[in-house]
């Protein structure tokens, strides 16, 4: 069995007696846009989490100011 694609000017398959472009086409496009936005936000959040983890896992000796050395007995840079 073969499904034919609904044309923009055909009657909407939902039975509303409206043209497809004035009825369900906009709903489908809105759903695609929402899905794309969710995926984009998830990628940005995941990147932020990975950057935060990377910044916490760096060696503490590399985070001091130039010309200063870490003092383990005092717990700060000199």
Buried (B, 14 or more C-beta within 10 A) or exposed (E): EEEEEBEEEEBBEEEEEEBBBEBBBEEEEEEEEEEEEEEEEEEEEEEEEEEEEEEEEEEEEEEEEEEEEBEEEEEEBE
